[in-house]
Amino acid sequence: MRRFAARPSLWALPLVTLSACATAQMHTEEQLATVAQGCGLSGGDVMQDASETRLLFIMNAGVTPPQRACIYQWAHRNHMHLVVIHFANGPAS
């Protein structure tokens, strides 16, 4: 009897593995602006590229660690990787 108890876990393993493979969705500019403002950034500081939806970009020279942590937590919940781009002297004009 004990030998049969281990079998359900063998077929359940692929189901658990597949559920962990969630894909990132493309968010609207309004959604990203809401997240940015909720974390204390400007609406245009947080961006997502349609060609690589798994990446979330912060483009701001003065991002504080708490702001970065706030955006990171949202990105992580949405199956995304955070990319922080710092401008050394600000954007070129």
C-alpha positions as CSV (number, residue, x, y, z in Angstrom):
1,M,0.0,0.0,0.0
2,R,2.8,2.4,0.8
3,R,4.3,1.9,-2.7
4,F,1.2,3.3,-4.4
5,A,1.1,6.4,-2.2
6,A,4.2,7.9,-3.9
7,R,2.7,7.6,-7.4
8,P,0.4,10.7,-7.3
9,S,3.3,12.9,-6.5
10,L,5.1,11.8,-9.7
11,W,2.3,13.0,-12.0
12,A,1.7,16.1,-10.0
13,L,5.3,17.3,-10.5
14,P,4.8,18.5,-14.1
15,L,1.7,20.4,-13.1
16,V,3.6,22.3,-10.4
17,T,6.5,23.0,-12.8
18,L,4.1,24.4,-15.5
19,S,2.3,26.6,-13.1
20,A,5.6,28.3,-12.2
21,C,6.2,29.3,-15.9
22,A,4.0,32.4,-16.0
23,T,4.7,34.9,-18.7
24,A,4.8,38.6,-18.4
25,Q,2.1,40.6,-20.1
26,M,2.4,43.9,-21.8
27,H,1.1,46.7,-19.5
28,T,-0.5,49.9,-20.7
29,E,1.2,53.2,-20.2
30,E,-1.5,54.1,-17.6
31,Q,-0.8,51.0,-15.6
32,L,2.9,51.7,-15.6
33,A,2.3,55.4,-14.7
34,T,0.1,54.3,-11.8
35,V,2.8,52.0,-10.5
36,A,5.5,54.6,-10.9
37,Q,3.5,57.3,-9.1
38,G,2.6,54.8,-6.3
39,C,6.3,54.3,-5.7
40,G,7.1,58.0,-5.8
41,L,8.4,58.3,-9.3
42,S,7.2,60.3,-12.4
43,G,4.7,58.6,-14.7
44,G,7.3,58.3,-17.6
45,D,10.1,56.9,-15.4
46,V,8.9,53.2,-15.7
47,M,8.7,51.6,-19.1
48,Q,8.2,48.3,-20.8
49,D,9.3,47.3,-24.3
50,A,6.9,45.2,-26.4
51,S,9.8,43.1,-27.9
52,E,10.8,41.9,-24.4
53,T,7.8,42.0,-22.0
54,R,9.8,40.3,-19.2
55,L,11.9,43.4,-18.6
56,L,10.7,46.5,-16.7
57,F,12.9,49.6,-17.1
58,I,13.4,52.5,-14.7
59,M,15.1,55.4,-16.4
60,N,15.7,58.0,-13.7
61,A,19.0,59.4,-12.4
62,G,17.7,59.9,-8.8
63,V,15.9,56.7,-7.9
64,T,16.2,56.0,-4.2
65,P,16.6,52.5,-2.8
66,P,13.0,52.5,-1.4
67,Q,11.6,53.5,-4.8
68,R,13.7,50.8,-6.5
69,A,12.5,48.2,-4.0
70,C,8.8,49.3,-4.5
71,I,9.1,48.9,-8.3
72,Y,11.1,45.6,-7.9
73,Q,8.3,44.1,-5.8
74,W,5.7,45.0,-8.4
75,A,7.8,43.7,-11.2
76,H,8.5,40.4,-9.3
77,R,4.7,39.9,-8.7
78,N,4.1,40.4,-12.4
79,H,6.9,37.9,-13.5
80,M,9.2,40.6,-14.7
81,H,12.9,41.5,-14.2
82,L,13.8,45.1,-13.2
83,V,16.4,47.0,-15.2
84,V,17.6,50.3,-13.7
85,I,19.2,52.7,-16.1
86,H,21.2,55.5,-14.5
87,F,22.3,58.5,-16.5
88,A,25.7,59.7,-15.3
89,N,25.2,63.3,-16.5
90,G,21.5,63.2,-17.4
91,P,20.1,62.6,-20.9
92,A,22.0,64.0,-23.9
93,S,20.4,67.1,-25.4
